Amino acid sequence: MTPSLPETAPEPAPRPFAVPCRTLGFDAPWRWLRLGWQDFRRAPGLSLLFGAVIVVVSVVVSALAWWLGRFALMATLLSGFVFVAPMLAVGLYCVSRSLERGEVPAVRCSFALARRVAGQAGVYALAQGVVILLWSRAGMMLSALWPVHQGDTPALVEYLLLGSGVGAVFATVTFAISAFSLPMVADRDVDMVTACVSSVNAVLRNKPVMVLWGGVLVAITVLGFATAFLGLAVAMPWLAYATWHGYRETLDPEGWPTLT
């Protein structure tokens, strides 16, 4: 009798390069805001703690950039903030993640998760830093190639329109990359490249809704700055929680293992 060969386990199906996404309705952003506000009310102390850190960092960066007025220093400060901001965001996502699981959110959980994804957050921060550098250089080149003389109103209008268009391109790229990438990295064992590609794919497949969501983010952030930065203590945690719920509703990352 011929001995039977041992059965081999089937190879797992290859994962797609981008995480599958769902189609969103125009009611989605308002639902995310409502759920985010519920998370804020369920963990007010921890939310305000993160919010206070964001306010302090924002005030320090803005004050130094204003008082010293040096481009190199301002670029350095902004780059530093870009590297700090993802860690703060991951800490806030951990709060919503814990509440979603029925757990009590804690600072140590947020710091533990931030340490675990520090490498991926660093890749994200590096990419954002490159975008900011290119953005600033594009503005400098525009000023050099499109000089505006005093009293030349048509040229000034053309300059502002062109500058707004260039800024809109960079702002759109930044938004598309960051819309859902960091929440996914804080939730699943996934590399940042896949998370960013998945975020861009989800934004492109839901363009009208994401334009609305981007406008809501800008409006609430502007209100936070308009209150002498104090409103950021509430606005930033609230928006971070809302972004978490947006990620959970938009992307379907079941093919990637959950972070423990």
C-alpha positions in Angstrom: 0.0 0.0 0.0 1.3 3.4 -0.9 1.6 5.7 2.1 -0.6 8.8 1.9 1.1 12.1 1.9 0.4 14.4 4.9 -2.1 17.1 4.2 -0.7 20.6 4.0 -2.6 23.6 5.3 -3.9 25.8 2.6 -1.9 29.0 2.1 -3.7 32.1 3.3 -5.3 34.3 0.6 -3.1 37.3 -0.2 -4.2 40.5 1.3 -5.2 43.4 -1.0 -2.8 46.3 -1.2 -5.5 48.6 0.1 -8.0 47.8 2.9 -11.5 47.5 1.6 -13.7 50.5 2.2 -17.5 51.2 2.4 -19.6 53.7 0.6 -20.6 56.6 2.9 -23.7 58.8 3.0 -23.8 62.5 3.8 -25.1 61.8 7.3 -21.8 60.0 8.2 -19.8 63.1 9.4 -22.5 64.2 11.7 -22.8 60.7 13.1 -19.0 60.6 13.7 -19.2 63.9 15.6 -22.0 62.6 17.7 -20.2 59.4 18.6 -17.0 61.4 19.2 -18.8 63.7 21.6 -20.2 60.7 23.5 -16.6 59.4 23.9 -15.5 62.8 25.2 -18.3 62.9 27.8 -17.5 59.3 28.9 -13.8 60.2 29.5 -13.7 64.0 30.2 -10.7 64.0 32.5 -8.4 62.1 30.1 -9.7 64.0 27.1 -9.0 67.4 28.7 -5.6 66.2 29.8 -4.6 65.5 26.1 -6.4 68.7 25.1 -4.3 70.7 27.6 -1.1 69.3 26.1 -2.2 70.2 22.6 -3.0 73.7 23.7 0.3 74.2 25.4 2.3 72.9 22.4 0.2 75.0 20.0 0.8 78.2 22.0 4.5 77.6 22.3 5.0 76.9 18.6 2.9 79.9 17.5 4.5 82.3 20.0 8.1 81.3 19.1 7.3 81.5 15.4 5.7 84.9 15.8 8.3 86.5 18.1 11.4 85.3 16.4 10.1 85.3 12.9 12.8 83.1 11.5 11.8 80.7 8.8 14.4 78.1 9.8 13.2 78.1 13.4 9.6 78.0 12.4 10.2 75.1 10.1 12.0 73.3 12.9 9.2 73.9 15.4 6.5 72.8 12.9 8.5 69.7 12.1 8.8 68.9 15.8 5.1 69.3 16.2 4.4 67.1 13.2 6.4 64.3 15.0 4.7 64.9 18.3 1.1 65.2 17.0 0.8 61.6 15.7 1.7 60.2 19.2 -1.0 62.5 20.8 -3.5 61.3 18.2 -2.7 57.6 18.8 -3.2 58.2 22.5 -6.6 59.7 21.9 -7.6 56.9 19.5 -6.7 54.5 22.3 -9.4 56.2 24.5 -12.1 55.5 21.9 -10.7 52.0 21.3 -11.0 51.2 25.0 -14.5 52.6 25.3 -15.6 50.6 22.2 -14.4 47.5 23.9 -16.1 48.2 27.2 -12.8 48.9 29.0 -11.9 51.9 31.2 -9.5 54.1 29.3 -6.2 54.9 31.1 -3.2 57.1 30.4 -0.8 54.1 30.6 -2.8 52.3 27.9 -2.5 55.3 25.6 1.3 55.6 26.2 1.7 51.8 25.8 0.0 51.9 22.4 1.9 55.0 21.4 5.2 53.3 22.2 4.1 50.2 20.2 3.3 52.1 17.1 6.0 54.7 17.4 7.9 53.4 14.4 4.8 53.5 12.1 3.9 57.0 13.5 7.4 58.1 12.8 7.0 57.0 9.1 3.7 59.0 9.0 5.4 62.1 10.6 8.3 61.9 8.1 5.9 61.8 5.2 4.0 64.7 6.6 7.2 66.6 7.2 8.2 66.1 3.5 4.8 67.4 2.4 5.2 70.5 4.7 8.7 71.1 3.3 7.5 70.9 -0.3 4.6 73.1 0.5 6.8 75.8 2.0 9.2 75.6 -0.9 6.4 75.8 -3.4 5.3 79.0 -1.7 8.8 80.5 -1.8 9.1 79.6 -5.5 5.8 81.1 -6.3 6.8 84.4 -4.6 10.1 84.4 -6.5 8.5 83.6 -9.9 5.4 85.7 -9.5 6.5 89.1 -8.1 3.8 91.5 -7.1 4.5 95.2 -7.2 2.8 97.7 -4.9 -0.5 99.0 -6.4 -0.7 96.2 -9.0 -4.1 94.8 -7.9 -4.7 92.4 -10.8 -1.3 90.8 -10.3 -2.0 90.5 -6.6 -5.3 88.8 -7.3 -3.7 86.3 -9.7 -0.9 85.6 -7.1 -3.5 84.9 -4.4 -5.6 82.7 -6.7 -2.5 80.7 -7.8 -1.2 80.4 -4.3 -4.6 79.2 -3.0 -4.7 76.6 -5.8 -1.2 75.3 -4.9 -2.1 75.2 -1.2 -5.3 73.4 -1.9 -3.4 70.6 -3.7 -1.0 70.1 -0.8 -3.8 70.3 1.7 -5.8 67.7 -0.2 -2.9 65.3 -0.3 -2.3 65.8 3.4 -5.9 65.2 4.3 -6.3 62.1 2.1 -3.2 60.5 3.6 -4.2 61.3 7.2 -8.0 60.8 7.1 -7.9 57.2 8.3 -4.3 56.0 8.4 -3.4 56.7 12.0 -6.5 55.2 13.5 -5.9 52.0 11.5 -2.3 51.8 12.7 -3.6 52.3 16.3 -6.0 49.4 15.8 -4.4 46.8 13.5 -1.0 45.3 12.9 -0.5 47.0 9.6 2.3 49.0 8.1 2.0 52.7 7.5 2.3 52.5 3.7 -0.8 50.2 3.5 -2.7 52.4 6.0 -1.9 55.6 4.0 -2.8 53.9 0.7 -6.1 52.6 2.2 -6.9 56.1 3.5 -6.3 57.7 0.1 -8.4 55.0 -1.6 -11.3 55.5 0.9 -11.2 59.3 0.4 -11.2 59.0 -3.4 -14.1 56.6 -3.3 -16.2 58.9 -1.1 -15.1 62.3 -2.4 -18.3 64.3 -1.8 -18.7 63.1 1.8 -15.0 63.6 2.6 -15.1 67.1 1.2 -17.9 67.7 3.8 -15.9 66.0 6.5 -12.8 68.1 5.7 -14.8 71.3 5.8 -16.2 70.3 9.3 -12.7 69.6 10.5 -11.4 73.0 9.3 -14.4 74.9 10.8 -14.1 73.3 14.2 -10.3 73.8 14.3 -10.6 77.4 13.3 -13.1 78.0 16.1 -10.6 76.4 18.5 -7.9 78.8 17.4 -10.4 81.8 17.5 -10.8 81.2 21.2 -7.2 82.0 21.9 -6.3 78.3 21.5 -8.4 77.4 24.6 -11.1 75.8 22.5 -8.5 73.3 21.1 -8.6 71.5 24.5 -12.1 70.4 23.6 -12.0 70.5 19.8 -9.0 68.3 19.2 -10.0 65.3 21.4 -13.5 65.5 20.1 -12.3 65.5 16.5 -9.8 62.6 17.2 -12.6 60.5 18.6 -14.8 61.4 15.7 -12.0 60.4 13.3 -11.7 57.0 15.1 -15.4 56.3 14.5 -15.0 57.5 10.9 -12.2 54.9 10.5 -14.3 52.1 12.1 -17.2 52.9 9.8 -15.3 53.4 6.6 -12.6 50.8 6.4 -13.0 47.0 6.8 -9.6 45.8 8.1 -10.7 42.3 9.2 -7.9 40.7 7.2 -5.3 42.3 9.5 -4.8 41.2 13.1 -5.9 43.4 15.9 -3.3 45.0 18.2 -3.5 43.7 21.7 
